[in-house]
Amino acid sequence: MVRPEAFRLTPVPGNASLAVEIVDAAFFGDRQRVVARTASGQELDVRPDAVESPSALSSTRISFDPAAAFLFPD
């Protein structure tokens, strides 16, 4: 699990990344919500800082700090 606010739309050195398609973006005051879809069709909720601006309906990469990811055992 990666918290939605841990994803970044701009690359950060040392971060893990995923290729995605941005399918929706909406602004909510000082925050925004982006829906990104992976190649396998999984949709991710991304809540980057408002200073990062996604290109609507474009392919991109999202990144996250691997130390911020949580793995839940089966």
N, CA, C and O atoms as a Maestro MAE file, in Angstrom:
{
 s_m_m2io_version
 :::
 2.0.0
}

f_m_ct {
 s_m_title
 :::
 protein
 m_atom[296] {
  # First column is atom index #
  i_m_mmod_type
  r_m_x_coord
  r_m_y_coord
  r_m_z_coord
  i_m_residue_number
  s_m_chain_name
  s_m_pdb_residue_name
  s_m_pdb_atom_name
  i_m_atomic_number
  :::
  1 25 0.847 -1.176 0.000 1 A "MET " " N  " 7
  2 3 0.000 0.000 0.000 1 A "MET " " CA " 6
  3 2 0.891 1.236 0.000 1 A "MET " " C  " 6
  4 15 1.886 1.318 0.719 1 A "MET " " O  " 8
  5 25 0.502 2.172 -0.816 2 A "VAL " " N  " 7
  6 3 1.149 3.480 -0.826 2 A "VAL " " CA " 6
  7 2 0.045 4.511 -0.641 2 A "VAL " " C  " 6
  8 15 -0.930 4.525 -1.392 2 A "VAL " " O  " 8
  9 25 0.196 5.370 0.353 3 A "ARG " " N  " 7
  10 3 -0.820 6.390 0.608 3 A "ARG " " CA " 6
  11 2 -0.916 7.337 -0.587 3 A "ARG " " C  " 6
  12 15 0.110 7.667 -1.182 3 A "ARG " " O  " 8
  13 25 -2.114 7.781 -0.951 4 A "PRO " " N  " 7
  14 3 -2.291 8.633 -2.127 4 A "PRO " " CA " 6
  15 2 -1.432 9.890 -2.119 4 A "PRO " " C  " 6
  16 15 -0.979 10.338 -3.172 4 A "PRO " " O  " 8
  17 25 -1.204 10.466 -0.930 5 A "GLU " " N  " 7
  18 3 -0.401 11.691 -0.869 5 A "GLU " " CA " 6
  19 2 1.098 11.428 -0.981 5 A "GLU " " C  " 6
  20 15 1.881 12.374 -1.061 5 A "GLU " " O  " 8
  21 25 1.514 10.153 -0.988 6 A "ALA " " N  " 7
  22 3 2.935 9.818 -1.122 6 A "ALA " " CA " 6
  23 2 3.379 9.757 -2.585 6 A "ALA " " C  " 6
  24 15 4.577 9.781 -2.867 6 A "ALA " " O  " 8
  25 25 2.427 9.678 -3.512 7 A "PHE " " N  " 7
  26 3 2.773 9.640 -4.935 7 A "PHE " " CA " 6
  27 2 3.170 11.029 -5.411 7 A "PHE " " C  " 6
  28 15 2.643 12.036 -4.938 7 A "PHE " " O  " 8
  29 25 4.105 11.070 -6.351 8 A "ARG " " N  " 7
  30 3 4.545 12.321 -6.967 8 A "ARG " " CA " 6
  31 2 4.398 12.201 -8.473 8 A "ARG " " C  " 6
  32 15 4.618 11.132 -9.041 8 A "ARG " " O  " 8
  33 25 4.025 13.298 -9.120 9 A "LEU " " N  " 7
  34 3 3.900 13.322 -10.574 9 A "LEU " " CA " 6
  35 2 5.216 13.673 -11.243 9 A "LEU " " C  " 6
  36 15 5.383 13.444 -12.441 9 A "LEU " " O  " 8
  37 25 6.141 14.221 -10.491 10 A "THR " " N  " 7
  38 3 7.457 14.556 -11.027 10 A "THR " " CA " 6
  39 2 8.475 13.577 -10.451 10 A "THR " " C  " 6
  40 15 8.356 13.174 -9.293 10 A "THR " " O  " 8
  41 25 9.469 13.191 -11.240 11 A "PRO " " N  " 7
  42 3 10.459 12.221 -10.763 11 A "PRO " " CA " 6
  43 2 11.264 12.758 -9.580 11 A "PRO " " C  " 6
  44 15 11.590 13.943 -9.514 11 A "PRO " " O  " 8
  45 25 11.572 11.862 -8.656 12 A "VAL " " N  " 7
  46 3 12.411 12.190 -7.508 12 A "VAL " " CA " 6
  47 2 13.541 11.171 -7.484 12 A "VAL " " C  " 6
  48 15 13.270 9.970 -7.491 12 A "VAL " " O  " 8
  49 25 14.808 11.609 -7.456 13 A "PRO " " N  " 7
  50 3 15.913 10.661 -7.448 13 A "PRO " " CA " 6
  51 2 15.780 9.644 -6.305 13 A "PRO " " C  " 6
  52 15 15.503 10.015 -5.164 13 A "PRO " " O  " 8
  53 25 15.979 8.367 -6.624 14 A "GLY " " N  " 7
  54 3 15.922 7.307 -5.628 14 A "GLY " " CA " 6
  55 2 14.533 6.753 -5.380 14 A "GLY " " C  " 6
  56 15 14.381 5.796 -4.620 14 A "GLY " " O  " 8
  57 25 13.508 7.335 -6.006 15 A "ASN " " N  " 7
  58 3 12.150 6.842 -5.820 15 A "ASN " " CA " 6
  59 2 11.813 5.729 -6.808 15 A "ASN " " C  " 6
  60 15 12.385 5.655 -7.895 15 A "ASN " " O  " 8
  61 25 10.885 4.874 -6.420 16 A "ALA " " N  " 7
  62 3 10.332 3.870 -7.326 16 A "ALA " " CA " 6
  63 2 9.307 4.577 -8.211 16 A "ALA " " C  " 6
  64 15 8.788 5.629 -7.840 16 A "ALA " " O  " 8
  65 25 9.011 3.998 -9.392 17 A "SER " " N  " 7
  66 3 8.035 4.648 -10.260 17 A "SER " " CA " 6
  67 2 7.206 3.618 -11.028 17 A "SER " " C  " 6
  68 15 7.594 2.459 -11.179 17 A "SER " " O  " 8
  69 25 6.064 4.080 -11.499 18 A "LEU " " N  " 7
  70 3 5.144 3.269 -12.288 18 A "LEU " " CA " 6
  71 2 4.726 4.060 -13.519 18 A "LEU " " C  " 6
  72 15 4.494 5.267 -13.442 18 A "LEU " " O  " 8
  73 25 4.630 3.372 -14.657 19 A "ALA " " N  " 7
  74 3 4.073 4.007 -15.851 19 A "ALA " " CA " 6
  75 2 2.559 3.976 -15.723 19 A "ALA " " C  " 6
  76 15 1.979 2.928 -15.437 19 A "ALA " " O  " 8
  77 25 1.920 5.117 -15.932 20 A "VAL " " N  " 7
  78 3 0.469 5.224 -15.800 20 A "VAL " " CA " 6
  79 2 -0.094 6.132 -16.886 20 A "VAL " " C  " 6
  80 15 0.630 6.865 -17.559 20 A "VAL " " O  " 8
  81 25 -1.405 6.054 -17.026 21 A "GLU " " N  " 7
  82 3 -2.147 6.998 -17.844 21 A "GLU " " CA " 6
  83 2 -2.997 7.828 -16.886 21 A "GLU " " C  " 6
  84 15 -3.722 7.268 -16.063 21 A "GLU " " O  " 8
  85 25 -2.917 9.145 -16.981 22 A "ILE " " N  " 7
  86 3 -3.746 10.017 -16.159 22 A "ILE " " CA " 6
  87 2 -5.132 10.040 -16.804 22 A "ILE " " C  " 6
  88 15 -5.281 10.452 -17.954 22 A "ILE " " O  " 8
  89 25 -6.147 9.593 -16.052 23 A "VAL " " N  " 7
  90 3 -7.500 9.527 -16.610 23 A "VAL " " CA " 6
  91 2 -8.421 10.613 -16.066 23 A "VAL " " C  " 6
  92 15 -9.457 10.894 -16.668 23 A "VAL " " O  " 8
  93 25 -8.066 11.231 -14.940 24 A "ASP " " N  " 7
  94 3 -8.894 12.296 -14.387 24 A "ASP " " CA " 6
  95 2 -8.053 13.115 -13.415 24 A "ASP " " C  " 6
  96 15 -7.159 12.586 -12.755 24 A "ASP " " O  " 8
  97 25 -8.345 14.397 -13.335 25 A "ALA " " N  " 7
  98 3 -7.671 15.273 -12.375 25 A "ALA " " CA " 6
  99 2 -8.651 16.345 -11.933 25 A "ALA " " C  " 6
  100 15 -9.370 16.917 -12.752 25 A "ALA " " O  " 8
  101 25 -8.677 16.616 -10.628 26 A "ALA " " N  " 7
  102 3 -9.564 17.639 -10.081 26 A "ALA " " CA " 6
  103 2 -8.844 18.372 -8.961 26 A "ALA " " C  " 6
  104 15 -8.081 17.770 -8.204 26 A "ALA " " O  " 8
  105 25 -9.090 19.678 -8.857 27 A "PHE " " N  " 7
  106 3 -8.484 20.481 -7.802 27 A "PHE " " CA " 6
  107 2 -9.477 20.685 -6.670 27 A "PHE " " C  " 6
  108 15 -10.663 20.917 -6.903 27 A "PHE " " O  " 8
  109 25 -8.978 20.596 -5.436 28 A "PHE " " N  " 7
  110 3 -9.774 20.813 -4.237 28 A "PHE " " CA " 6
  111 2 -9.028 21.794 -3.339 28 A "PHE " " C  " 6
  112 15 -8.417 21.391 -2.349 28 A "PHE " " O  " 8
  113 25 -9.075 23.061 -3.677 29 A "GLY " " N  " 7
  114 3 -8.368 24.062 -2.889 29 A "GLY " " CA " 6
  115 2 -6.865 23.922 -3.039 29 A "GLY " " C  " 6
  116 15 -6.331 24.072 -4.138 29 A "GLY " " O  " 8
  117 25 -6.176 23.634 -1.935 30 A "ASP " " N  " 7
  118 3 -4.723 23.520 -1.980 30 A "ASP " " CA " 6
  119 2 -4.260 22.107 -2.348 30 A "ASP " " C  " 6
  120 15 -3.056 21.857 -2.403 30 A "ASP " " O  " 8
  121 25 -5.175 21.194 -2.598 31 A "ARG " " N  " 7
  122 3 -4.832 19.816 -2.971 31 A "ARG " " CA " 6
  123 2 -5.521 19.461 -4.281 31 A "ARG " " C  " 6
  124 15 -6.470 20.118 -4.706 31 A "ARG " " O  " 8
  125 25 -5.025 18.424 -4.895 32 A "GLN " " N  " 7
  126 3 -5.668 17.911 -6.084 32 A "GLN " " CA " 6
  127 2 -5.791 16.399 -5.978 32 A "GLN " " C  " 6
  128 15 -5.066 15.760 -5.216 32 A "GLN " " O  " 8
  129 25 -6.698 15.841 -6.734 33 A "ARG " " N  " 7
  130 3 -6.884 14.393 -6.789 33 A "ARG " " CA " 6
  131 2 -6.721 13.982 -8.240 33 A "ARG " " C  " 6
  132 15 -7.360 14.537 -9.134 33 A "ARG " " O  " 8
  133 25 -5.860 13.004 -8.461 34 A "VAL " " N  " 7
  134 3 -5.582 12.492 -9.792 34 A "VAL " " CA " 6
  135 2 -5.898 11.008 -9.794 34 A "VAL " " C  " 6
  136 15 -5.515 10.286 -8.874 34 A "VAL " " O  " 8
  137 25 -6.590 10.554 -10.820 35 A "VAL " " N  " 7
  138 3 -6.824 9.124 -11.004 35 A "VAL " " CA " 6
  139 2 -5.888 8.680 -12.114 35 A "VAL " " C  " 6
  140 15 -5.922 9.199 -13.230 35 A "VAL " " O  " 8
  141 25 -5.048 7.705 -11.778 36 A "ALA " " N  " 7
  142 3 -4.072 7.179 -12.729 36 A "ALA " " CA " 6
  143 2 -4.350 5.694 -12.938 36 A "ALA " " C  " 6
  144 15 -4.712 4.991 -11.994 36 A "ALA " " O  " 8
  145 25 -4.184 5.213 -14.173 37 A "ARG " " N  " 7
  146 3 -4.426 3.812 -14.485 37 A "ARG " " CA " 6
  147 2 -3.116 3.156 -14.951 37 A "ARG " " C  " 6
  148 15 -2.428 3.662 -15.837 37 A "ARG " " O  " 8
  149 25 -2.797 2.017 -14.326 38 A "THR " " N  " 7
  150 3 -1.594 1.271 -14.706 38 A "THR " " CA " 6
  151 2 -1.853 0.485 -15.989 38 A "THR " " C  " 6
  152 15 -2.990 0.399 -16.450 38 A "THR " " O  " 8
  153 25 -0.797 -0.084 -16.560 39 A "ALA " " N  " 7
  154 3 -0.917 -0.884 -17.777 39 A "ALA " " CA " 6
  155 2 -1.828 -2.095 -17.574 39 A "ALA " " C  " 6
  156 15 -2.452 -2.567 -18.525 39 A "ALA " " O  " 8
  157 25 -1.909 -2.600 -16.339 40 A "SER " " N  " 7
  158 3 -2.769 -3.755 -16.056 40 A "SER " " CA " 6
  159 2 -4.214 -3.347 -15.787 40 A "SER " " C  " 6
  160 15 -5.059 -4.209 -15.546 40 A "SER " " O  " 8
  161 25 -4.517 -2.037 -15.825 41 A "GLY " " N  " 7
  162 3 -5.873 -1.553 -15.649 41 A "GLY " " CA " 6
  163 2 -6.242 -1.163 -14.233 41 A "GLY " " C  " 6
  164 15 -7.377 -0.755 -13.986 41 A "GLY " " O  " 8
  165 25 -5.315 -1.277 -13.297 42 A "GLN " " N  " 7
  166 3 -5.594 -0.900 -11.909 42 A "GLN " " CA " 6
  167 2 -5.595 0.626 -11.786 42 A "GLN " " C  " 6
  168 15 -4.676 1.294 -12.260 42 A "GLN " " O  " 8
  169 25 -6.625 1.166 -11.152 43 A "GLU " " N  " 7
  170 3 -6.694 2.607 -10.948 43 A "GLU " " CA " 6
  171 2 -6.133 2.974 -9.584 43 A "GLU " " C  " 6
  172 15 -6.419 2.322 -8.580 43 A "GLU " " O  " 8
  173 25 -5.330 4.027 -9.566 44 A "LEU " " N  " 7
  174 3 -4.685 4.511 -8.349 44 A "LEU " " CA " 6
  175 2 -5.169 5.916 -8.050 44 A "LEU " " C  " 6
  176 15 -5.321 6.739 -8.953 44 A "LEU " " O  " 8
  177 25 -5.406 6.182 -6.790 45 A "ASP " " N  " 7
  178 3 -5.763 7.515 -6.321 45 A "ASP " " CA " 6
  179 2 -4.469 8.221 -5.940 45 A "ASP " " C  " 6
  180 15 -3.744 7.767 -5.055 45 A "ASP " " O  " 8
  181 25 -4.183 9.327 -6.607 46 A "VAL " " N  " 7
  182 3 -2.951 10.079 -6.376 46 A "VAL " " CA " 6
  183 2 -3.352 11.463 -5.878 46 A "VAL " " C  " 6
  184 15 -4.198 12.121 -6.484 46 A "VAL " " O  " 8
  185 25 -2.750 11.906 -4.781 47 A "ARG " " N  " 7
  186 3 -3.065 13.242 -4.246 47 A "ARG " " CA " 6
  187 2 -1.789 14.055 -4.056 47 A "ARG " " C  " 6
  188 15 -1.352 14.281 -2.928 47 A "ARG " " O  " 8
  189 25 -1.201 14.488 -5.154 48 A "PRO " " N  " 7
  190 3 0.043 15.265 -5.059 48 A "PRO " " CA " 6
  191 2 -0.218 16.682 -4.587 48 A "PRO " " C  " 6
  192 15 -1.363 17.130 -4.525 48 A "PRO " " O  " 8
  193 25 0.860 17.382 -4.255 49 A "ASP " " N  " 7
  194 3 0.751 18.794 -3.911 49 A "ASP " " CA " 6
  195 2 0.194 19.556 -5.104 49 A "ASP " " C  " 6
  196 15 0.403 19.157 -6.249 49 A "ASP " " O  " 8
  197 25 -0.501 20.633 -4.848 50 A "ALA " " N  " 7
  198 3 -1.128 21.410 -5.918 50 A "ALA " " CA " 6
  199 2 -0.110 22.024 -6.874 50 A "ALA " " C  " 6
  200 15 -0.476 22.423 -7.980 50 A "ALA " " O  " 8
  201 25 1.154 22.110 -6.478 51 A "VAL " " N  " 7
  202 3 2.160 22.702 -7.365 51 A "VAL " " CA " 6
  203 2 2.511 21.773 -8.518 51 A "VAL " " C  " 6
  204 15 3.047 22.225 -9.530 51 A "VAL " " O  " 8
  205 25 2.217 20.479 -8.385 52 A "GLU " " N  " 7
  206 3 2.449 19.534 -9.475 52 A "GLU " " CA " 6
  207 2 1.213 19.514 -10.358 52 A "GLU " " C  " 6
  208 15 0.106 19.320 -9.857 52 A "GLU " " O  " 8
  209 25 1.376 19.710 -11.659 53 A "SER " " N  " 7
  210 3 0.197 19.746 -12.523 53 A "SER " " CA " 6
  211 2 0.264 18.624 -13.561 53 A "SER " " C  " 6
  212 15 1.191 18.583 -14.369 53 A "SER " " O  " 8
  213 25 -0.711 17.717 -13.543 54 A "PRO " " N  " 7
  214 3 -0.733 16.642 -14.522 54 A "PRO " " CA " 6
  215 2 -1.238 17.143 -15.870 54 A "PRO " " C  " 6
  216 15 -2.046 18.069 -15.931 54 A "PRO " " O  " 8
  217 25 -0.769 16.543 -16.928 55 A "SER " " N  " 7
  218 3 -1.332 16.807 -18.248 55 A "SER " " CA " 6
  219 2 -2.558 15.910 -18.370 55 A "SER " " C  " 6
  220 15 -2.437 14.687 -18.303 55 A "SER " " O  " 8
  221 25 -3.705 16.486 -18.545 56 A "ALA " " N  " 7
  222 3 -4.953 15.710 -18.582 56 A "ALA " " CA " 6
  223 2 -4.898 14.658 -19.684 56 A "ALA " " C  " 6
  224 15 -4.506 14.934 -20.818 56 A "ALA " " O  " 8
  225 25 -5.299 13.453 -19.319 57 A "LEU " " N  " 7
  226 3 -5.399 12.324 -20.232 57 A "LEU " " CA " 6
  227 2 -4.096 12.033 -20.974 57 A "LEU " " C  " 6
  228 15 -4.115 11.759 -22.174 57 A "LEU " " O  " 8
  229 25 -2.994 12.089 -20.286 58 A "SER " " N  " 7
  230 3 -1.709 11.789 -20.909 58 A "SER " " CA " 6
  231 2 -1.018 10.656 -20.163 58 A "SER " " C  " 6
  232 15 -1.339 10.372 -19.009 58 A "SER " " O  " 8
  233 25 -0.082 10.022 -20.823 59 A "SER " " N  " 7
  234 3 0.714 8.987 -20.176 59 A "SER " " CA " 6
  235 2 1.869 9.648 -19.445 59 A "SER " " C  " 6
  236 15 2.423 10.644 -19.911 59 A "SER " " O  " 8
  237 25 2.224 9.097 -18.316 60 A "THR " " N  " 7
  238 3 3.301 9.666 -17.514 60 A "THR " " CA " 6
  239 2 3.818 8.598 -16.565 60 A "THR " " C  " 6
  240 15 3.445 7.430 -16.674 60 A "THR " " O  " 8
  241 25 4.658 8.989 -15.656 61 A "ARG " " N  " 7
  242 3 5.135 8.102 -14.597 61 A "ARG " " CA " 6
  243 2 4.833 8.769 -13.266 61 A "ARG " " C  " 6
  244 15 5.002 9.980 -13.117 61 A "ARG " " O  " 8
  245 25 4.389 7.984 -12.311 62 A "ILE " " N  " 7
  246 3 4.248 8.487 -10.954 62 A "ILE " " CA " 6
  247 2 5.320 7.819 -10.120 62 A "ILE " " C  " 6
  248 15 5.712 6.687 -10.402 62 A "ILE " " O  " 8
  249 25 5.794 8.501 -9.104 63 A "SER " " N  " 7
  250 3 6.862 7.937 -8.285 63 A "SER " " CA " 6
  251 2 6.485 8.012 -6.815 63 A "SER " " C  " 6
  252 15 5.604 8.773 -6.416 63 A "SER " " O  " 8
  253 25 7.180 7.197 -6.015 64 A "PHE " " N  " 7
  254 3 6.958 7.204 -4.570 64 A "PHE " " CA " 6
  255 2 8.216 6.706 -3.888 64 A "PHE " " C  " 6
  256 15 8.998 5.960 -4.477 64 A "PHE " " O  " 8
  257 25 8.408 7.120 -2.648 65 A "ASP " " N  " 7
  258 3 9.533 6.674 -1.842 65 A "ASP " " CA " 6
  259 2 9.269 5.241 -1.388 65 A "ASP " " C  " 6
  260 15 8.277 5.006 -0.699 65 A "ASP " " O  " 8
  261 25 10.117 4.274 -1.745 66 A "PRO " " N  " 7
  262 3 9.877 2.888 -1.347 66 A "PRO " " CA " 6
  263 2 9.759 2.716 0.173 66 A "PRO " " C  " 6
  264 15 9.067 1.808 0.635 66 A "PRO " " O  " 8
  265 25 10.419 3.567 0.947 67 A "ALA " " N  " 7
  266 3 10.335 3.480 2.407 67 A "ALA " " CA " 6
  267 2 8.947 3.850 2.913 67 A "ALA " " C  " 6
  268 15 8.598 3.537 4.051 67 A "ALA " " O  " 8
  269 25 8.142 4.524 2.064 68 A "ALA " " N  " 7
  270 3 6.793 4.925 2.452 68 A "ALA " " CA " 6
  271 2 5.739 3.877 2.095 68 A "ALA " " C  " 6
  272 15 4.558 4.064 2.389 68 A "ALA " " O  " 8
  273 25 6.154 2.782 1.464 69 A "ALA " " N  " 7
  274 3 5.224 1.715 1.086 69 A "ALA " " CA " 6
  275 2 5.066 0.711 2.215 69 A "ALA " " C  " 6
  276 15 6.029 0.415 2.923 69 A "ALA " " O  " 8
  277 25 3.871 0.189 2.387 70 A "PHE " " N  " 7
  278 3 3.584 -0.792 3.423 70 A "PHE " " CA " 6
  279 2 3.152 -2.097 2.771 70 A "PHE " " C  " 6
  280 15 2.343 -2.084 1.844 70 A "PHE " " O  " 8
  281 25 3.671 -3.205 3.232 71 A "LEU " " N  " 7
  282 3 3.300 -4.517 2.725 71 A "LEU " " CA " 6
  283 2 2.548 -5.239 3.824 71 A "LEU " " C  " 6
  284 15 3.048 -5.392 4.939 71 A "LEU " " O  " 8
  285 25 1.347 -5.679 3.500 72 A "PHE " " N  " 7
  286 3 0.533 -6.411 4.467 72 A "PHE " " CA " 6
  287 2 0.655 -7.904 4.186 72 A "PHE " " C  " 6
  288 15 0.418 -8.340 3.059 72 A "PHE " " O  " 8
  289 25 1.025 -8.698 5.201 73 A "PRO " " N  " 7
  290 3 1.171 -10.149 4.979 73 A "PRO " " CA " 6
  291 2 -0.185 -10.797 4.707 73 A "PRO " " C  " 6
  292 15 -1.229 -10.305 5.136 73 A "PRO " " O  " 8
  293 25 -0.139 -11.902 3.989 74 A "ASP " " N  " 7
  294 3 -1.371 -12.662 3.697 74 A "ASP " " CA " 6
  295 2 -1.934 -13.290 4.941 74 A "ASP " " C  " 6
  296 15 -2.963 -13.963 4.881 74 A "ASP " " O  " 8
  :::
 }
 m_bond[295] {
  # First column is bond index #
  i_m_from
  i_m_to
  i_m_order
  :::
  1 1 2 1
  2 2 3 1
  3 3 4 2
  4 3 5 1
  5 5 6 1
  6 6 7 1
  7 7 8 2
  8 7 9 1
  9 9 10 1
  10 10 11 1
  11 11 12 2
  12 11 13 1
  13 13 14 1
  14 14 15 1
  15 15 16 2
  16 15 17 1
  17 17 18 1
  18 18 19 1
  19 19 20 2
  20 19 21 1
  21 21 22 1
  22 22 23 1
  23 23 24 2
  24 23 25 1
  25 25 26 1
  26 26 27 1
  27 27 28 2
  28 27 29 1
  29 29 30 1
  30 30 31 1
  31 31 32 2
  32 31 33 1
  33 33 34 1
  34 34 35 1
  35 35 36 2
  36 35 37 1
  37 37 38 1
  38 38 39 1
  39 39 40 2
  40 39 41 1
  41 41 42 1
  42 42 43 1
  43 43 44 2
  44 43 45 1
  45 45 46 1
  46 46 47 1
  47 47 48 2
  48 47 49 1
  49 49 50 1
  50 50 51 1
  51 51 52 2
  52 51 53 1
  53 53 54 1
  54 54 55 1
  55 55 56 2
  56 55 57 1
  57 57 58 1
  58 58 59 1
  59 59 60 2
  60 59 61 1
  61 61 62 1
  62 62 63 1
  63 63 64 2
  64 63 65 1
  65 65 66 1
  66 66 67 1
  67 67 68 2
  68 67 69 1
  69 69 70 1
  70 70 71 1
  71 71 72 2
  72 71 73 1
  73 73 74 1
  74 74 75 1
  75 75 76 2
  76 75 77 1
  77 77 78 1
  78 78 79 1
  79 79 80 2
  80 79 81 1
  81 81 82 1
  82 82 83 1
  83 83 84 2
  84 83 85 1
  85 85 86 1
  86 86 87 1
  87 87 88 2
  88 87 89 1
  89 89 90 1
  90 90 91 1
  91 91 92 2
  92 91 93 1
  93 93 94 1
  94 94 95 1
  95 95 96 2
  96 95 97 1
  97 97 98 1
  98 98 99 1
  99 99 100 2
  100 99 101 1
  101 101 102 1
  102 102 103 1
  103 103 104 2
  104 103 105 1
  105 105 106 1
  106 106 107 1
  107 107 108 2
  108 107 109 1
  109 109 110 1
  110 110 111 1
  111 111 112 2
  112 111 113 1
  113 113 114 1
  114 114 115 1
  115 115 116 2
  116 115 117 1
  117 117 118 1
  118 118 119 1
  119 119 120 2
  120 119 121 1
  121 121 122 1
  122 122 123 1
  123 123 124 2
  124 123 125 1
  125 125 126 1
  126 126 127 1
  127 127 128 2
  128 127 129 1
  129 129 130 1
  130 130 131 1
  131 131 132 2
  132 131 133 1
  133 133 134 1
  134 134 135 1
  135 135 136 2
  136 135 137 1
  137 137 138 1
  138 138 139 1
  139 139 140 2
  140 139 141 1
  141 141 142 1
  142 142 143 1
  143 143 144 2
  144 143 145 1
  145 145 146 1
  146 146 147 1
  147 147 148 2
  148 147 149 1
  149 149 150 1
  150 150 151 1
  151 151 152 2
  152 151 153 1
  153 153 154 1
  154 154 155 1
  155 155 156 2
  156 155 157 1
  157 157 158 1
  158 158 159 1
  159 159 160 2
  160 159 161 1
  161 161 162 1
  162 162 163 1
  163 163 164 2
  164 163 165 1
  165 165 166 1
  166 166 167 1
  167 167 168 2
  168 167 169 1
  169 169 170 1
  170 170 171 1
  171 171 172 2
  172 171 173 1
  173 173 174 1
  174 174 175 1
  175 175 176 2
  176 175 177 1
  177 177 178 1
  178 178 179 1
  179 179 180 2
  180 179 181 1
  181 181 182 1
  182 182 183 1
  183 183 184 2
  184 183 185 1
  185 185 186 1
  186 186 187 1
  187 187 188 2
  188 187 189 1
  189 189 190 1
  190 190 191 1
  191 191 192 2
  192 191 193 1
  193 193 194 1
  194 194 195 1
  195 195 196 2
  196 195 197 1
  197 197 198 1
  198 198 199 1
  199 199 200 2
  200 199 201 1
  201 201 202 1
  202 202 203 1
  203 203 204 2
  204 203 205 1
  205 205 206 1
  206 206 207 1
  207 207 208 2
  208 207 209 1
  209 209 210 1
  210 210 211 1
  211 211 212 2
  212 211 213 1
  213 213 214 1
  214 214 215 1
  215 215 216 2
  216 215 217 1
  217 217 218 1
  218 218 219 1
  219 219 220 2
  220 219 221 1
  221 221 222 1
  222 222 223 1
  223 223 224 2
  224 223 225 1
  225 225 226 1
  226 226 227 1
  227 227 228 2
  228 227 229 1
  229 229 230 1
  230 230 231 1
  231 231 232 2
  232 231 233 1
  233 233 234 1
  234 234 235 1
  235 235 236 2
  236 235 237 1
  237 237 238 1
  238 238 239 1
  239 239 240 2
  240 239 241 1
  241 241 242 1
  242 242 243 1
  243 243 244 2
  244 243 245 1
  245 245 246 1
  246 246 247 1
  247 247 248 2
  248 247 249 1
  249 249 250 1
  250 250 251 1
  251 251 252 2
  252 251 253 1
  253 253 254 1
  254 254 255 1
  255 255 256 2
  256 255 257 1
  257 257 258 1
  258 258 259 1
  259 259 260 2
  260 259 261 1
  261 261 262 1
  262 262 263 1
  263 263 264 2
  264 263 265 1
  265 265 266 1
  266 266 267 1
  267 267 268 2
  268 267 269 1
  269 269 270 1
  270 270 271 1
  271 271 272 2
  272 271 273 1
  273 273 274 1
  274 274 275 1
  275 275 276 2
  276 275 277 1
  277 277 278 1
  278 278 279 1
  279 279 280 2
  280 279 281 1
  281 281 282 1
  282 282 283 1
  283 283 284 2
  284 283 285 1
  285 285 286 1
  286 286 287 1
  287 287 288 2
  288 287 289 1
  289 289 290 1
  290 290 291 1
  291 291 292 2
  292 291 293 1
  293 293 294 1
  294 294 295 1
  295 295 296 2
  :::
 }
}
